[in-house]
């Protein structure tokens, strides 16, 4: 078994965690071979006793399991490159902030790797969305893949843009807005959530359309079947607008450019152990059930000077 580790070297305590994995790799050398990519960063060591330093490209090609040490952003960037390398198993270790996707605690990484090697895990399959430009200067028919979302953005222009939507060839709406988020269920807890979208269970067979600051109160987030084909055409008074996937800019496109978006035939598999559960993670990260109120404001307290 070959395991690859992708490191975000700027994360706090990442060096300590790498040292822990290095020692662990030495104890199970007969079970697995470990590769690591630190991007030759000065923030971490670049030579190890039991971890083999490898380029990102080669690591992704040869590894049976990819482990990311960072946060959700590190995992999202790696998923895009995993797609290019035809690798579909990933475990995200959270050294970041919220950690909806990278939900393996740093202190549990070695036990989770052992569970994987002993086949004591399950594969949490997640939908990917693909986007293909149909026309325009930058449209070379290159397919863009996203785990979370594809975003149409007005690119810093002070005025709104127009986004025409067709679903399976039928006209849905012409949004006048700052942009549009086309999100998978996995991405519902990302940018879409911040823009007022719903939280969707990750295995729901849907795609979310969420306009950003629409110039009409009747334009609300919409949920459609994930078997739908979505055509998006964008109009702007500016020279161009931007398209982003999972937070990374994919290019600027001229007014009138159209895109076709649909669910990808491929998926990505998150390696999980039994204790990991979406609703449990949601409850913990959103801190539901906790009372943040100042209870002294609501609880009557006797005042010894009440009669004064």
C-alpha positions in Angstrom: 0.0 0.0 0.0 1.3 3.5 -0.9 0.2 6.6 1.0 0.9 10.1 -0.1 0.9 13.1 2.2 0.2 16.6 0.8 1.4 19.3 3.3 0.3 22.9 3.7 3.6 24.0 5.3 2.2 27.3 6.7 -0.2 25.7 9.1 0.6 25.8 12.8 1.9 22.6 14.3 2.3 20.9 10.9 6.0 20.1 11.6 5.0 18.3 14.8 2.4 16.2 13.0 4.8 15.3 10.2 7.3 14.1 12.8 4.6 12.0 14.4 3.6 10.4 11.0 7.3 9.8 10.2 7.8 7.8 13.4 4.5 5.9 12.7 5.6 5.1 9.2 8.8 3.5 10.6 6.7 1.2 12.8 4.5 -0.1 9.9 7.1 -0.2 7.1 6.0 -3.7 6.1 2.4 -2.5 5.6 2.8 0.7 3.7 5.2 3.0 2.0 4.8 6.7 2.7 5.5 9.6 0.3 5.4 13.3 1.3 5.3 16.6 -0.7 6.3 19.7 1.3 6.9 21.8 -1.8 10.5 22.3 -0.5 9.1 24.8 1.9 11.4 26.6 4.4 8.6 26.3 7.0 9.1 22.5 7.4 11.8 19.9 7.2 12.4 18.4 3.8 14.2 15.2 4.7 12.8 12.4 6.9 13.7 9.0 8.2 10.7 7.0 6.8 8.9 9.4 4.5 10.0 9.6 0.9 10.1 13.1 -0.5 8.3 13.2 -3.8 6.9 15.8 -6.2 3.2 16.5 -6.0 2.6 15.1 -9.5 4.4 11.8 -8.9 2.9 11.5 -5.4 -0.7 11.8 -6.7 0.0 9.2 -9.4 1.4 6.5 -7.3 -0.5 6.8 -4.0 -3.5 4.6 -3.1 -4.5 7.1 -0.5 -3.9 10.9 -0.3 -3.7 12.5 3.1 -3.9 16.3 3.2 -2.4 18.2 6.2 -4.0 21.6 6.3 -7.6 22.7 6.1 -10.6 22.6 3.7 -8.7 24.8 1.2 -5.8 22.3 1.0 -8.2 19.4 0.5 -10.1 21.2 -2.2 -7.0 22.1 -4.2 -5.8 18.5 -3.9 -9.1 17.1 -5.1 -8.8 19.0 -8.4 -5.3 17.6 -8.9 -6.4 14.1 -7.9 -9.0 14.3 -10.7 -6.2 15.0 -13.1 -4.2 12.1 -11.7 -7.2 9.7 -11.7 -6.9 9.1 -7.9 -10.1 9.1 -5.9 -9.4 8.4 -2.2 -8.5 11.2 0.2 -8.3 11.8 3.9 -8.3 15.4 5.1 -6.6 16.2 8.4 -7.7 19.5 9.9 -5.0 21.9 10.9 -7.2 24.9 9.7 -10.2 26.6 11.2 -13.7 25.2 10.5 -12.8 21.9 8.9 -16.1 20.7 7.4 -14.3 18.6 4.7 -11.0 18.0 6.4 -12.6 16.5 9.5 -9.9 14.0 10.7 -8.5 15.5 13.9 -4.7 15.8 13.9 -4.4 13.7 17.1 -6.3 10.8 15.4 -4.4 10.7 12.1 -2.2 7.6 12.8 -5.2 5.6 14.2 -7.2 6.5 11.1 -4.4 5.4 8.8 -4.3 2.1 10.7 -8.0 1.7 10.2 -7.5 2.3 6.5 -4.7 -0.3 6.2 -6.9 -2.8 8.1 -9.9 -2.1 5.8 -11.8 -0.7 8.8 -13.2 2.3 7.1 -15.9 3.4 4.7 -15.7 5.4 1.5 -17.9 8.6 1.6 -18.5 9.2 -2.1 -19.0 12.9 -3.0 -20.4 14.4 -6.2 -18.3 16.5 -8.4 -19.6 19.2 -10.8 -18.1 19.9 -14.2 -18.3 23.1 -16.2 -17.4 23.6 -19.9 -17.3 27.0 -21.6 -19.3 27.0 -24.9 -18.0 30.2 -26.5 -15.8 33.3 -25.8 -12.1 34.3 -26.1 -11.0 32.0 -23.3 -13.3 29.1 -24.1 -11.0 26.2 -25.2 -13.6 23.6 -24.2 -11.4 22.7 -21.2 -13.6 21.0 -18.6 -13.5 22.5 -15.1 -14.1 20.2 -12.2 -15.2 21.3 -8.7 -16.1 19.6 -5.5 -17.7 22.5 -3.7 -18.9 25.1 -6.3 -18.5 27.0 -9.5 -19.0 30.7 -9.1 -19.8 33.4 -11.7 -18.4 36.7 -10.3 -18.6 40.3 -11.6 -14.8 40.6 -11.1 -14.7 43.8 -9.1 -17.0 45.7 -11.4 -19.2 48.2 -9.5 -22.4 47.3 -11.4 -24.5 44.1 -11.4 -24.3 41.5 -14.2 -27.1 39.6 -15.9 -27.0 35.8 -15.7 -29.4 33.8 -17.9 -30.2 30.3 -16.8 -31.7 27.4 -18.7 -32.4 24.0 -17.1 -32.5 21.2 -19.6 -33.0 23.7 -22.4 -35.9 25.5 -20.6 -35.5 29.1 -19.5 -35.5 29.5 -15.7 -34.5 33.0 -14.9 -32.4 36.0 -15.8 -30.7 37.0 -12.5 -29.6 40.6 -12.1 -27.0 40.1 -9.4 -23.3 40.4 -8.3 -22.9 36.7 -9.3 -24.1 33.2 -9.0 -23.0 30.1 -7.0 -23.6 26.7 -8.6 -23.0 24.3 -5.7 -22.9 20.6 -5.0 -24.4 19.3 -1.7 -20.8 19.2 -0.4 -20.4 22.9 -1.2 -23.6 23.8 0.6 -21.6 24.5 3.8 -19.2 26.7 1.9 -19.6 30.0 0.1 -23.3 29.2 -0.7 -24.1 29.0 3.1 -22.5 32.5 3.6 -24.7 33.8 0.8 -27.8 32.6 2.5 -28.1 29.2 0.9 -29.5 26.0 2.6 -27.4 23.3 4.2 -27.9 20.1 2.2 -27.0 16.6 3.2 -23.9 15.6 1.1 -25.6 12.6 -0.4 -28.6 14.4 -1.7 -28.9 14.1 -5.5 -29.3 17.9 -6.1 -27.4 21.0 -7.3 -27.9 24.4 -5.8 -28.3 27.7 -7.6 -27.7 30.6 -5.3 -27.6 34.2 -6.7 -25.2 36.6 -4.9 -26.9 39.8 -3.8 -29.7 39.6 -6.4 -31.4 42.9 -7.4 -34.8 41.4 -6.6 -36.2 40.0 -3.4 -38.1 37.2 -5.4 -34.8 35.7 -6.5 -34.0 33.0 -3.9 -31.7 30.0 -3.8 -33.0 27.1 -5.8 -32.5 23.3 -5.6 -32.7 21.3 -8.8 -32.1 17.6 -9.6 -28.4 16.7 -10.2 -29.3 15.0 -13.4 -30.2 18.4 -14.9 -28.0 20.2 -17.5 -27.5 23.8 -16.7 -26.8 26.4 -19.3 -25.5 29.8 -18.0 -24.9 32.8 -20.2 -23.4 36.0 -18.6 -23.8 39.6 -19.7 -21.8 42.5 -18.3 -21.1 46.1 -19.2 -17.5 45.5 -18.0 -14.8 44.1 -20.3 -15.1 40.7 -18.6 -16.3 38.7 -15.7 -14.7 35.9 -13.7 -15.4 32.2 -13.3 -14.0 30.4 -10.2 -14.1 26.8 -9.1 -13.6 25.9 -5.5 -12.2 29.4 -4.8 -9.6 29.3 -7.6 -10.0 31.7 -10.6 -10.3 29.8 -13.8 -10.2 32.9 -16.1 -11.9 36.0 -17.2 -14.5 35.8 -20.0 -16.2 38.4 -22.2 -19.8 39.4 -22.1 -22.1 36.8 -23.7 -20.0 33.8 -22.8 -22.0 30.7 -22.0 -21.2 27.6 -20.0 -22.7 24.1 -19.6 -22.7 22.6 -16.1 -23.7 19.2 -15.0 -22.9 16.5 -12.5 -19.6 14.8 -13.3 -19.6 11.0 -14.0 -16.7 10.8 -11.6 -16.8 11.1 -7.8 -14.2 11.5 -5.0 -14.1 9.2 -2.0 -13.4 10.5 1.5 -11.9 7.8 3.7 -13.8 7.8 7.0 -14.0 5.8 10.1 -17.3 4.9 11.9 -17.1 7.7 14.4 -17.2 10.3 11.5 -20.6 11.5 10.6 -21.9 14.5 8.6 -24.6 15.4 11.1 -22.3 15.0 14.0 -19.7 17.2 12.3 -22.4 19.8 11.4 -23.6 19.9 15.0 -20.1 20.4 16.3 -18.9 22.9 13.8 -22.1 25.0 13.9 -22.1 24.7 17.7 -25.8 24.0 17.6 -27.5 23.4 20.9 -25.1 25.8 22.7 -26.5 28.8 24.5 -24.4 31.9 23.8 -26.7 34.3 25.6 -25.7 36.3 28.7 -27.9 34.4 31.1 -27.5 37.1 33.7 -29.6 39.3 31.4 -32.4 36.8 31.5 -32.1 35.5 35.1 -33.6 37.4 38.0 -30.9 38.1 40.5 -31.6 39.5 44.0 -30.2 42.9 44.6 -29.2 43.5 48.1 -29.7 47.2 47.6 -33.1 46.8 45.9 -34.8 48.7 48.7 -32.4 51.6 48.6 
